């Protein structure tokens, strides 16, 4: 058998390597978690901004059709179908249905859960809009 000479050990041991790798992986996991949280918050902020814009849009449409303001009502999951106002002139009631259809399609395409409810208060100039 060969005898080992006394040598001076230099460098990292396996335990030190494992600890460094563990600390590095924990730092990477923290950075990934921070990025995921930031992306989630950014998505929520964008959805909120879209919701505000959609509410302003339907409120303006509601104000522009004063004769049929009571027709601007919709519940969760309700789908509106309107006639094409390009080929023939529409009545104010049909315009209200058209506005609701366009609004519901925009809500469905821009918001995470994509649904909305519109209700009229007793005051004819008050519109309640709830989006999800």
Order of alpha helices (4+ residues) and beta strands (2+ residues): alpha-alpha-beta-beta
